[in-house]
Amino acid sequence: MVTIEIGVFWDITATQKVDSIDWGSLQPGENKTVTIYVKNTGGGPITGSFNTADWVPVLAANYISLKWDFGLTPLEPGRVRETHFTIMVSKDIRDVTTFYFTIIVTGTQYIS
């Protein structure tokens, strides 16, 4: 059985684990991109995906979205891939002055 494990780091050497992202001060209509490094720490090739959860306040999810550019190419065991998360704030946002949410990064076994 192949183990599926994935790590998210601030550095290409995969030594500084990402525990949180400080998006700073964002204005309506603004986008901001951060660079992270995703490492396949498991035993087989994987594809990557993410979800968001636990939005505070809940209505922030109506105005703020997140995307990444991990791509579709499988990530081999032990390899690290530079990836970018981009947060996008709707120009129509209102009633949200601070927010936070959880990003869940998942590796899925790649089957060719």
N, CA, C and O atoms as a GROMACS GRO file, in nm:
protein
  448
    1MET      N    1   0.084  -0.119   0.000
    1MET     CA    2   0.000   0.000   0.000
    1MET      C    3   0.088   0.124   0.000
    1MET      O    4   0.185   0.133   0.076
    2VAL      N    5   0.056   0.220  -0.084
    2VAL     CA    6   0.130   0.344  -0.096
    2VAL      C    7   0.082   0.443   0.009
    2VAL      O    8  -0.038   0.461   0.028
    3THR      N    9   0.178   0.507   0.078
    3THR     CA   10   0.139   0.610   0.173
    3THR      C   11   0.127   0.743   0.099
    3THR      O   12   0.210   0.778   0.016
    4ILE      N   13   0.021   0.816   0.133
    4ILE     CA   14  -0.002   0.948   0.072
    4ILE      C   15   0.022   1.051   0.181
    4ILE      O   16  -0.053   1.059   0.278
    5GLU      N   17   0.127   1.130   0.164
    5GLU     CA   18   0.159   1.236   0.259
    5GLU      C   19   0.208   1.356   0.181
    5GLU      O   20   0.278   1.344   0.080
    6ILE      N   21   0.168   1.474   0.229
    6ILE     CA   22   0.203   1.598   0.160
    6ILE      C   23   0.239   1.702   0.265
    6ILE      O   24   0.178   1.708   0.372
    7GLY      N   25   0.338   1.785   0.233
    7GLY     CA   26   0.377   1.893   0.323
    7GLY      C   27   0.376   2.026   0.249
    7GLY      O   28   0.399   2.030   0.128
    8VAL      N   29   0.350   2.134   0.322
    8VAL     CA   30   0.348   2.268   0.264
    8VAL      C   31   0.449   2.353   0.339
    8VAL      O   32   0.444   2.363   0.462
    9PHE      N   33   0.540   2.416   0.265
    9PHE     CA   34   0.654   2.484   0.324
    9PHE      C   35   0.674   2.622   0.263
    9PHE      O   36   0.624   2.652   0.154
   10TRP      N   37   0.748   2.707   0.336
   10TRP     CA   38   0.783   2.841   0.288
   10TRP      C   39   0.907   2.840   0.200
   10TRP      O   40   0.931   2.935   0.126
   11ASP      N   41   0.986   2.732   0.207
   11ASP     CA   42   1.115   2.730   0.138
   11ASP      C   43   1.128   2.605   0.052
   11ASP      O   44   1.067   2.502   0.080
   12ILE      N   45   1.207   2.615  -0.053
   12ILE     CA   46   1.224   2.506  -0.148
   12ILE      C   47   1.294   2.385  -0.086
   12ILE      O   48   1.281   2.273  -0.137
   13THR      N   49   1.367   2.407   0.024
   13THR     CA   50   1.433   2.294   0.090
   13THR      C   51   1.337   2.222   0.186
   13THR      O   52   1.375   2.123   0.249
   14ALA      N   53   1.215   2.270   0.197
   14ALA     CA   54   1.109   2.207   0.275
   14ALA      C   55   1.148   2.190   0.422
   14ALA      O   56   1.134   2.082   0.480
   15THR      N   57   1.198   2.300   0.481
   15THR     CA   58   1.234   2.296   0.623
   15THR      C   59   1.147   2.388   0.707
   15THR      O   60   1.138   2.369   0.829
   16GLN      N   61   1.082   2.488   0.646
   16GLN     CA   62   1.000   2.584   0.720
   16GLN      C   63   0.853   2.562   0.687
   16GLN      O   64   0.802   2.613   0.587
   17LYS      N   65   0.785   2.485   0.771
   17LYS     CA   66   0.646   2.446   0.748
   17LYS      C   67   0.553   2.568   0.753
   17LYS      O   68   0.570   2.656   0.838
   18VAL      N   69   0.456   2.572   0.663
   18VAL     CA   70   0.356   2.678   0.662
   18VAL      C   71   0.248   2.642   0.765
   18VAL      O   72   0.179   2.541   0.750
   19ASP      N   73   0.236   2.724   0.868
   19ASP     CA   74   0.131   2.706   0.968
   19ASP      C   75   0.017   2.805   0.946
   19ASP      O   76  -0.098   2.776   0.981
   20SER      N   77   0.048   2.921   0.890
   20SER     CA   78  -0.055   3.021   0.860
   20SER      C   79  -0.001   3.115   0.754
   20SER      O   80   0.120   3.126   0.733
   21ILE      N   81  -0.093   3.183   0.689
   21ILE     CA   82  -0.057   3.283   0.587
   21ILE      C   83  -0.115   3.416   0.633
   21ILE      O   84  -0.235   3.427   0.658
   22ASP      N   85  -0.030   3.516   0.642
   22ASP     CA   86  -0.076   3.651   0.675
   22ASP      C   87  -0.097   3.724   0.542
   22ASP      O   88  -0.001   3.759   0.473
   23TRP      N   89  -0.222   3.747   0.508
   23TRP     CA   90  -0.253   3.811   0.380
   23TRP      C   91  -0.235   3.961   0.387
   23TRP      O   92  -0.242   4.029   0.284
   24GLY      N   93  -0.213   4.014   0.507
   24GLY     CA   94  -0.196   4.158   0.520
   24GLY      C   95  -0.327   4.231   0.502
   24GLY      O   96  -0.434   4.172   0.513
   25SER      N   97  -0.318   4.359   0.475
   25SER     CA   98  -0.435   4.442   0.454
   25SER      C   99  -0.475   4.435   0.307
   25SER      O  100  -0.394   4.462   0.218
   26LEU      N  101  -0.599   4.398   0.283
   26LEU     CA  102  -0.648   4.384   0.145
   26LEU      C  103  -0.762   4.481   0.122
   26LEU      O  104  -0.844   4.506   0.211
   27GLN      N  105  -0.767   4.536   0.003
   27GLN     CA  106  -0.871   4.632  -0.036
   27GLN      C  107  -0.972   4.563  -0.129
   27GLN      O  108  -0.938   4.464  -0.193
   28PRO      N  109  -1.094   4.615  -0.138
   28PRO     CA  110  -1.191   4.561  -0.233
   28PRO      C  111  -1.132   4.558  -0.375
   28PRO      O  112  -1.071   4.655  -0.420
   29GLY      N  113  -1.151   4.446  -0.443
   29GLY     CA  114  -1.100   4.430  -0.579
   29GLY      C  115  -0.955   4.388  -0.587
   29GLY      O  116  -0.902   4.369  -0.697
   30GLU      N  117  -0.888   4.373  -0.473
   30GLU     CA  118  -0.745   4.341  -0.473
   30GLU      C  119  -0.721   4.191  -0.476
   30GLU      O  120  -0.798   4.112  -0.421
   31ASN      N  121  -0.612   4.152  -0.542
   31ASN     CA  122  -0.561   4.015  -0.541
   31ASN      C  123  -0.423   4.017  -0.478
   31ASN      O  124  -0.349   4.115  -0.491
   32LYS      N  125  -0.387   3.909  -0.409
   32LYS     CA  126  -0.253   3.897  -0.352
   32LYS      C  127  -0.208   3.753  -0.366
   32LYS      O  128  -0.284   3.660  -0.341
   33THR      N  129  -0.083   3.735  -0.407
   33THR     CA  130  -0.027   3.602  -0.429
   33THR      C  131   0.087   3.576  -0.333
   33THR      O  132   0.171   3.663  -0.309
   34VAL      N  133   0.089   3.455  -0.276
   34VAL     CA  134   0.202   3.410  -0.194
   34VAL      C  135   0.259   3.284  -0.256
   34VAL      O  136   0.187   3.204  -0.317
   35THR      N  137   0.389   3.266  -0.239
   35THR     CA  138   0.458   3.148  -0.289
   35THR      C  139   0.476   3.049  -0.175
   35THR      O  140   0.522   3.084  -0.067
   36ILE      N  141   0.438   2.924  -0.202
   36ILE     CA  142   0.462   2.815  -0.109
   36ILE      C  143   0.530   2.702  -0.187
   36ILE      O  144   0.539   2.706  -0.309
   37TYR      N  145   0.576   2.602  -0.114
   37TYR     CA  146   0.639   2.486  -0.176
   37TYR      C  147   0.570   2.362  -0.123
   37TYR      O  148   0.563   2.340  -0.002
   38VAL      N  149   0.520   2.280  -0.214
   38VAL     CA  150   0.449   2.158  -0.178
   38VAL      C  151   0.544   2.041  -0.199
   38VAL      O  152   0.602   2.026  -0.307
   39LYS      N  153   0.559   1.957  -0.095
   39LYS     CA  154   0.648   1.841  -0.103
   39LYS      C  155   0.566   1.713  -0.088
   39LYS      O  156   0.481   1.701   0.000
   40ASN      N  157   0.595   1.619  -0.175
   40ASN     CA  158   0.537   1.486  -0.164
   40ASN      C  159   0.625   1.407  -0.067
   40ASN      O  160   0.735   1.365  -0.102
   41THR      N  161   0.576   1.387   0.054
   41THR     CA  162   0.653   1.315   0.156
   41THR      C  163   0.608   1.170   0.168
   41THR      O  164   0.649   1.098   0.260
   42GLY      N  165   0.524   1.126   0.075
   42GLY     CA  166   0.473   0.989   0.076
   42GLY      C  167   0.553   0.897  -0.013
   42GLY      O  168   0.666   0.927  -0.051
   43GLY      N  169   0.491   0.783  -0.047
   43GLY     CA  170   0.562   0.678  -0.118
   43GLY      C  171   0.525   0.659  -0.263
   43GLY      O  172   0.575   0.567  -0.327
   44GLY      N  173   0.438   0.743  -0.317
   44GLY     CA  174   0.400   0.728  -0.457
   44GLY      C  175   0.365   0.863  -0.516
   44GLY      O  176   0.351   0.960  -0.442
   45PRO      N  177   0.351   0.871  -0.649
   45PRO     CA  178   0.318   0.998  -0.713
   45PRO      C  179   0.178   1.044  -0.670
   45PRO      O  180   0.088   0.963  -0.649
   46ILE      N  181   0.162   1.177  -0.659
   46ILE     CA  182   0.035   1.234  -0.616
   46ILE      C  183  -0.006   1.350  -0.705
   46ILE      O  184   0.075   1.411  -0.775
   47THR      N  185  -0.134   1.378  -0.700
   47THR     CA  186  -0.187   1.505  -0.750
   47THR      C  187  -0.229   1.585  -0.627
   47THR      O  188  -0.252   1.527  -0.521
   48GLY      N  189  -0.238   1.714  -0.640
   48GLY     CA  190  -0.271   1.799  -0.526
   48GLY      C  191  -0.400   1.874  -0.547
   48GLY      O  192  -0.437   1.908  -0.659
   49SER      N  193  -0.467   1.900  -0.436
   49SER     CA  194  -0.588   1.982  -0.439
   49SER      C  195  -0.598   2.053  -0.304
   49SER      O  196  -0.525   2.022  -0.210
   50PHE      N  197  -0.691   2.149  -0.296
   50PHE     CA  198  -0.713   2.216  -0.169
   50PHE      C  199  -0.860   2.254  -0.157
   50PHE      O  200  -0.933   2.264  -0.255
   51ASN      N  201  -0.900   2.274  -0.033
   51ASN     CA  202  -1.033   2.325   0.000
   51ASN      C  203  -1.015   2.430   0.108
   51ASN      O  204  -0.912   2.436   0.174
   52THR      N  205  -1.118   2.512   0.126
   52THR     CA  206  -1.119   2.607   0.237
   52THR      C  207  -1.232   2.569   0.331
   52THR      O  208  -1.331   2.508   0.290
   53ALA      N  209  -1.217   2.607   0.459
   53ALA     CA  210  -1.318   2.575   0.559
   53ALA      C  211  -1.310   2.678   0.672
   53ALA      O  212  -1.217   2.758   0.677
   54ASP      N  213  -1.407   2.672   0.760
   54ASP     CA  214  -1.406   2.749   0.885
   54ASP      C  215  -1.390   2.899   0.863
   54ASP      O  216  -1.311   2.963   0.933
   55TRP      N  217  -1.462   2.955   0.769
   55TRP     CA  218  -1.455   3.099   0.742
   55TRP      C  219  -1.512   3.179   0.859
   55TRP      O  220  -1.622   3.150   0.908
   56VAL      N  221  -1.438   3.278   0.903
   56VAL     CA  222  -1.484   3.371   1.007
   56VAL      C  223  -1.455   3.512   0.958
   56VAL      O  224  -1.339   3.546   0.937
   57PRO      N  225  -1.557   3.594   0.940
   57PRO     CA  226  -1.699   3.561   0.949
   57PRO      C  227  -1.742   3.477   0.829
   57PRO      O  228  -1.677   3.479   0.724
   58VAL      N  229  -1.850   3.404   0.845
   58VAL     CA  230  -1.898   3.313   0.740
   58VAL      C  231  -1.922   3.388   0.609
   58VAL      O  232  -1.894   3.334   0.502
   59LEU      N  233  -1.975   3.509   0.615
   59LEU     CA  234  -2.006   3.583   0.492
   59LEU      C  235  -1.882   3.622   0.412
   59LEU      O  236  -1.894   3.659   0.296
   60ALA      N  237  -1.765   3.615   0.472
   60ALA     CA  238  -1.642   3.647   0.398
   60ALA      C  239  -1.624   3.554   0.278
   60ALA      O  240  -1.571   3.596   0.176
   61ALA      N  241  -1.668   3.430   0.291
   61ALA     CA  242  -1.656   3.334   0.181
   61ALA      C  243  -1.736   3.375   0.058
   61ALA      O  244  -1.711   3.326  -0.052
   62ASN      N  245  -1.833   3.465   0.076
   62ASN     CA  246  -1.911   3.515  -0.038
   62ASN      C  247  -1.834   3.617  -0.120
   62ASN      O  248  -1.868   3.643  -0.235
   63TYR      N  249  -1.730   3.676  -0.061
   63TYR     CA  250  -1.658   3.786  -0.123
   63TYR      C  251  -1.510   3.759  -0.147
   63TYR      O  252  -1.444   3.832  -0.220
   64ILE      N  253  -1.459   3.653  -0.086
   64ILE     CA  254  -1.316   3.623  -0.096
   64ILE      C  255  -1.301   3.483  -0.151
   64ILE      O  256  -1.366   3.389  -0.105
   65SER      N  257  -1.214   3.468  -0.251
   65SER     CA  258  -1.189   3.336  -0.307
   65SER      C  259  -1.039   3.311  -0.315
   65SER      O  260  -0.959   3.403  -0.304
   66LEU      N  261  -1.004   3.185  -0.333
   66LEU     CA  262  -0.865   3.143  -0.334
   66LEU      C  263  -0.844   3.048  -0.450
   66LEU      O  264  -0.928   2.963  -0.478
   67LYS      N  265  -0.730   3.062  -0.517
   67LYS     CA  266  -0.693   2.966  -0.622
   67LYS      C  267  -0.545   2.934  -0.606
   67LYS      O  268  -0.472   3.004  -0.536
   68TRP      N  269  -0.502   2.826  -0.672
   68TRP     CA  270  -0.360   2.793  -0.674
   68TRP      C  271  -0.324   2.738  -0.810
   68TRP      O  272  -0.410   2.706  -0.892
   69ASP      N  273  -0.192   2.729  -0.834
   69ASP     CA  274  -0.143   2.684  -0.965
   69ASP      C  275  -0.059   2.556  -0.953
   69ASP      O  276   0.041   2.541  -1.022
   70PHE      N  277  -0.100   2.464  -0.866
   70PHE     CA  278  -0.027   2.339  -0.846
   70PHE      C  279  -0.013   2.262  -0.977
   70PHE      O  280   0.090   2.200  -1.002
   71GLY      N  281  -0.114   2.266  -1.060
   71GLY     CA  282  -0.109   2.199  -1.190
   71GLY      C  283  -0.160   2.056  -1.184
   71GLY      O  284  -0.200   2.007  -1.078
   72LEU      N  285  -0.158   1.991  -1.298
   72LEU     CA  286  -0.212   1.855  -1.311
   72LEU      C  287  -0.104   1.748  -1.318
   72LEU      O  288  -0.134   1.629  -1.307
   73THR      N  289   0.021   1.789  -1.337
   73THR     CA  290   0.131   1.693  -1.346
   73THR      C  291   0.155   1.629  -1.210
   73THR      O  292   0.164   1.700  -1.110
   74PRO      N  293   0.165   1.496  -1.204
   74PRO     CA  294   0.187   1.430  -1.076
   74PRO      C  295   0.319   1.474  -1.012
   74PRO      O  296   0.417   1.504  -1.080
   75LEU      N  297   0.319   1.478  -0.879
   75LEU     CA  298   0.438   1.512  -0.802
   75LEU      C  299   0.496   1.383  -0.747
   75LEU      O  300   0.430   1.312  -0.672
   76GLU      N  301   0.619   1.353  -0.786
   76GLU     CA  302   0.683   1.228  -0.746
   76GLU      C  303   0.728   1.232  -0.600
   76GLU      O  304   0.749   1.341  -0.546
   77PRO      N  305   0.745   1.117  -0.537
   77PRO     CA  306   0.789   1.112  -0.397
   77PRO      C  307   0.922   1.186  -0.377
   77PRO      O  308   1.014   1.172  -0.456
   78GLY      N  309   0.928   1.264  -0.269
   78GLY     CA  310   1.050   1.338  -0.235
   78GLY      C  311   1.068   1.468  -0.311
   78GLY      O  312   1.157   1.546  -0.279
   79ARG      N  313   0.984   1.491  -0.410
   79ARG     CA  314   0.999   1.612  -0.492
   79ARG      C  315   0.921   1.728  -0.431
   79ARG      O  316   0.823   1.708  -0.359
   80VAL      N  317   0.967   1.850  -0.464
   80VAL     CA  318   0.906   1.974  -0.416
   80VAL      C  319   0.863   2.056  -0.537
   80VAL      O  320   0.936   2.065  -0.636
   81ARG      N  321   0.746   2.117  -0.529
   81ARG     CA  322   0.696   2.200  -0.638
   81ARG      C  323   0.662   2.339  -0.586
   81ARG      O  324   0.587   2.353  -0.490
   82GLU      N  325   0.716   2.441  -0.652
   82GLU     CA  326   0.677   2.578  -0.621
   82GLU      C  327   0.532   2.597  -0.666
   82GLU      O  328   0.495   2.561  -0.778
   83THR      N  329   0.454   2.653  -0.577
   83THR     CA  330   0.311   2.672  -0.602
   83THR      C  331   0.271   2.809  -0.548
   83THR      O  332   0.331   2.859  -0.453
   84HIS      N  333   0.171   2.868  -0.609
   84HIS     CA  334   0.126   3.001  -0.567
   84HIS      C  335  -0.022   2.997  -0.529
   84HIS      O  336  -0.106   2.948  -0.605
   85PHE      N  337  -0.052   3.049  -0.411
   85PHE     CA  338  -0.190   3.073  -0.371
   85PHE      C  339  -0.220   3.219  -0.402
   85PHE      O  340  -0.141   3.308  -0.369
   86THR      N  341  -0.334   3.244  -0.466
   86THR     CA  342  -0.378   3.381  -0.492
   86THR      C  343  -0.514   3.400  -0.427
   86THR      O  344  -0.609   3.327  -0.454
   87ILE      N  345  -0.521   3.502  -0.341
   87ILE     CA  346  -0.648   3.538  -0.279
   87ILE      C  347  -0.706   3.654  -0.357
   87ILE      O  348  -0.635   3.747  -0.395
   88MET      N  349  -0.838   3.648  -0.381
   88MET     CA  350  -0.906   3.749  -0.460
   88MET      C  351  -1.022   3.805  -0.379
   88MET      O  352  -1.108   3.730  -0.333
   89VAL      N  353  -1.023   3.936  -0.362
   89VAL     CA  354  -1.128   4.002  -0.285
   89VAL      C  355  -1.221   4.072  -0.383
   89VAL      O  356  -1.178   4.152  -0.466
   90SER      N  357  -1.349   4.042  -0.372
   90SER     CA  358  -1.449   4.103  -0.459
   90SER      C  359  -1.452   4.255  -0.438
   90SER      O  360  -1.435   4.303  -0.326
   91LYS      N  361  -1.473   4.328  -0.546
   91LYS     CA  362  -1.486   4.474  -0.534
   91LYS      C  363  -1.614   4.510  -0.460
   91LYS      O  364  -1.630   4.624  -0.414
   92ASP      N  365  -1.707   4.414  -0.449
   92ASP     CA  366  -1.835   4.438  -0.382
   92ASP      C  367  -1.835   4.399  -0.234
   92ASP      O  368  -1.940   4.402  -0.170
   93ILE      N  369  -1.721   4.364  -0.180
   93ILE     CA  370  -1.716   4.321  -0.040
   93ILE      C  371  -1.763   4.432   0.053
   93ILE      O  372  -1.734   4.550   0.031
   94ARG      N  373  -1.835   4.393   0.157
   94ARG     CA  374  -1.876   4.489   0.259
   94ARG      C  375  -1.900   4.412   0.389
   94ARG      O  376  -1.921   4.291   0.388
   95ASP      N  377  -1.895   4.484   0.498
   95ASP     CA  378  -1.919   4.428   0.631
   95ASP      C  379  -1.815   4.324   0.672
   95ASP      O  380  -1.841   4.243   0.761
   96VAL      N  381  -1.697   4.324   0.609
   96VAL     CA  382  -1.588   4.235   0.649
   96VAL      C  383  -1.464   4.322   0.668
   96VAL      O  384  -1.410   4.377   0.572
   97THR      N  385  -1.419   4.333   0.791
   97THR     CA  386  -1.298   4.412   0.817
   97THR      C  387  -1.180   4.323   0.853
   97THR      O  388  -1.065   4.358   0.825
   98THR      N  389  -1.206   4.208   0.914
   98THR     CA  390  -1.104   4.106   0.938
   98THR      C  391  -1.165   3.971   0.905
   98THR      O  392  -1.287   3.954   0.912
   99PHE      N  393  -1.082   3.876   0.870
   99PHE     CA  394  -1.131   3.743   0.836
   99PHE      C  395  -1.018   3.642   0.857
   99PHE      O  396  -0.901   3.678   0.861
  100TYR      N  397  -1.057   3.519   0.870
  100TYR     CA  398  -0.963   3.409   0.863
  100TYR      C  399  -1.037   3.284   0.819
  100TYR      O  400  -1.159   3.274   0.829
  101PHE      N  401  -0.959   3.188   0.770
  101PHE     CA  402  -1.016   3.062   0.723
  101PHE      C  403  -0.905   2.958   0.720
  101PHE      O  404  -0.787   2.991   0.731
  102THR      N  405  -0.944   2.834   0.706
  102THR     CA  406  -0.850   2.723   0.701
  102THR      C  407  -0.835   2.677   0.557
  102THR      O  408  -0.933   2.666   0.483
  103ILE      N  409  -0.711   2.650   0.517
  103ILE     CA  410  -0.681   2.591   0.386
  103ILE      C  411  -0.639   2.446   0.411
  103ILE      O  412  -0.546   2.420   0.487
  104ILE      N  413  -0.708   2.354   0.347
  104ILE     CA  414  -0.677   2.212   0.361
  104ILE      C  415  -0.616   2.163   0.230
  104ILE      O  416  -0.684   2.156   0.128
  105VAL      N  417  -0.486   2.130   0.234
  105VAL     CA  418  -0.415   2.081   0.116
  105VAL      C  419  -0.413   1.928   0.123
  105VAL      O  420  -0.379   1.870   0.225
  106THR      N  421  -0.451   1.866   0.011
  106THR     CA  422  -0.465   1.721   0.008
  106THR      C  423  -0.386   1.663  -0.109
  106THR      O  424  -0.386   1.718  -0.219
  107GLY      N  425  -0.319   1.552  -0.083
  107GLY     CA  426  -0.254   1.476  -0.188
  107GLY      C  427  -0.338   1.353  -0.216
  107GLY      O  428  -0.389   1.288  -0.125
  108THR      N  429  -0.353   1.322  -0.345
  108THR     CA  430  -0.429   1.204  -0.388
  108THR      C  431  -0.338   1.117  -0.473
  108THR      O  432  -0.265   1.167  -0.560
  109GLN      N  433  -0.341   0.988  -0.448
  109GLN     CA  434  -0.256   0.897  -0.525
  109GLN      C  435  -0.284   0.912  -0.674
  109GLN      O  436  -0.398   0.911  -0.718
  110TYR      N  437  -0.176   0.926  -0.749
  110TYR     CA  438  -0.188   0.936  -0.895
  110TYR      C  439  -0.187   0.797  -0.954
  110TYR      O  440  -0.097   0.717  -0.927
  111ILE      N  441  -0.288   0.767  -1.034
  111ILE     CA  442  -0.297   0.639  -1.102
  111ILE      C  443  -0.296   0.668  -1.251
  111ILE      O  444  -0.386   0.734  -1.302
  112SER      N  445  -0.194   0.620  -1.321
  112SER     CA  446  -0.183   0.651  -1.465
  112SER      C  447  -0.273   0.562  -1.547
  112SER      O  448  -0.277   0.574  -1.670
   0.00000   0.00000   0.00000
